[in-house]
Amino acid sequence: MLDLGAGTGLLAGFVAQAFPAARLTLLDGAGAMLAQARERLGERPSYVVGDLADPLPEGPWDAVVSALAIHHLGDAAKRDLFVRVRAAVAPGGVFVNAEQVAGETPWLDAV
């Protein structure tokens, strides 16, 4: 599993609990954040300091996940990342991007 914008490793920790045999790679642009992830998760995962605009670590990946990171990119950079993620996900694999977004109307916010 590749965690994009992994930060302190919170999401990767939940994945590790749910899938104890999973091999984890955490990617984040801030080495200090990955240092906190290392304190949380130990040496089990691989840690990669890198920007979401950089080439992704070599796959294929059974799962690529991200939470509260991709929204920092502009629209063109998001499209580029999504193309690269699609190419990196193994057949039958998944990409899960968890974000908070505001709807254009109160009704959409409620949905």
HUCORLIN-V884133 format. One record per helix or strand of 3 or more residues. SS is the DSSP state (H for helix, E for strand). FROM is the first residue (numbers start at 0). TO is the last residue. If there is no record, write none. Layout:
BEGIN
ss: (SS & SS)
from: (FROM & FROM)
to: (TO & TO)
END
This chain:
BEGIN
ss: (E & H & E & H & E & E & H & H & E & H)
from: (1 & 9 & 24 & 30 & 45 & 60 & 69 & 74 & 88 & 105)
to: (3 & 17 & 27 & 40 & 48 & 66 & 71 & 87 & 97 & 109)
END
